[in-house]
Amino acid sequence: MVCGRYLGKSTSENTFELKKLILKEPKELNHFVIETKNIFIDTSTFRNKAFDLNNSTLKKLKELGGKGDITLLTTSLPAKECEKHLIEVITECESKVSKLNVHLLVVGKDKIDVEEVKALNLEAWKRYLKESKVAEIPIYNGAVAEIFNRYFEAKPPFGIGNKKNEFPDAFVLETLKNWCKENKKKIYAISSDKPFSQYNEAEIIPLESIEAFLDLYLKNKKELEELYDLAQESFEALEDQIKERFSREFENINFYTSDLWMAEISDIKVNDVVLHKPYFTEVNEDFCHVEFDIDIGFSGSVAYDDENLIYRDSDTGELISLERIYDSFSDTITLTASVEIEFDRNLNPTFSSVMSAFLTDEIEKNISTKRHFEYFRISSR
């Protein structure tokens, strides 16, 4: 829908602008038209979401697949790879669980059985695939010669250098290409990996995220046309408020180092906030859900004991520092953010309001200071 209210022009002027766009830039319009409802999702996408099946985006994907509004496809390679990565995600938390189990036993609580957690999550993952009606395409073995030609010629998904680890992606992409040609269909390949975006085949359309697809899907639903416009206008009207909200939240996060002796990080101040392209993943008459990346530029102070000037008191056994170092730092971090916006009853974007806003709960990053380059962790209070 093109409306004068949204563009600030009369209907006739809008019609003229739209005709110019169609005549001069027809290819640009394709970015706003959904070309297929066939979707392939690479392992990297699920890994980036830590296989959190309660994630709102993954739940929306399951809903659409379960209803048959979209067709989710996979092959045997990523299907097995997803299970492997799911176990790895849980294994990475194992050391924290071991420490927690010590405290659970102290208070008489049962310890967490990591193997049981792995088994239950695998069951939940298989149930998710079934409820999403994911169909598996057999691996196409007829492209071995083509794949090796691509490898030796350094063509995508391979590149210059040793790219042997891209062979699984090559087989997946050739399988998808063959399926598309046999069925005379196209497919969206959702992956954060570069080989997918560089693979130049007309039938395979690369997308960087599930959010990008959901946004495209909602944008093309005629019954949501006006509500989608309202969601965009509301987000733009609330942009300053959203920035301020995330600035306050970031400044209230706990920062602590893992390597510096008796370190304290303080005086965190947000200097700049940049919102990346918003993706609308849920739009209805009451609210919209928006996902986007956010750059936060910040500065702060750090104080720590010089580990080269620490000694142990021979009488008390206490460690004593002879020098405390005070320093400052500045950095920029990119996080994933989500916002829910409640619509005004009269559908006026000026009166829409932010219902909720969340940053990533836990982040690990390197922080650069004048005297050191140390590891630190940020965790929500």
TARA-V782832 format. One record per helix or strand. SS is the DSSP state (a for helix, b for strand). FROM is the first residue (numbers start at 0). TO is the last residue. If there is no record, write none. Layout:
ss=SS from=FROM to=TO
ss=SS from=FROM to=TO
This chain:
ss=a from=3 to=6
ss=a from=10 to=23
ss=a from=25 to=31
ss=b from=37 to=40
ss=a from=42 to=47
ss=a from=55 to=66
ss=b from=70 to=74
ss=a from=75 to=90
ss=a from=93 to=105
ss=a from=113 to=130
ss=b from=134 to=136
ss=a from=140 to=151
ss=a from=163 to=182
ss=b from=186 to=189
ss=a from=193 to=197
ss=b from=203 to=206
ss=a from=209 to=218
ss=a from=221 to=236
ss=a from=238 to=250
ss=b from=253 to=256
ss=b from=260 to=274
ss=b from=278 to=282
ss=b from=286 to=304
ss=a from=306 to=308
ss=b from=309 to=311
ss=b from=318 to=320
ss=b from=323 to=341
ss=a from=348 to=350
ss=b from=352 to=358
ss=b from=361 to=368
ss=b from=372 to=378
